[in-house]
Amino acid sequence: MSAPTQWRKSSYSGGGEGNDCLEIADLGGRIAIRDSKRLSCASFSIPTPAFTAFVGALRERRGRLT
């Protein structure tokens, strides 16, 4: 039997009302993504290298905007 999925919420989400956020979970080779406000809805997953490239592109863009 596999271990339960450990979901992590972004450190940017805060703790109050209205803090919509995505949660991610490492599935070993894939990253699962779900809406933190709609836990009963489906999640989706993408290969870890694609997720890493996506986050890197976001960080690069944020650096250009500040």
Secondary structure, DSSP 4 states (H G I P E B T S, - for coil): -PPPP--EE-TTS-SSTT---EEEEE-SSEEEEEETT-TTS--EEEEHHHHHHHHHHHHHHHHHH-
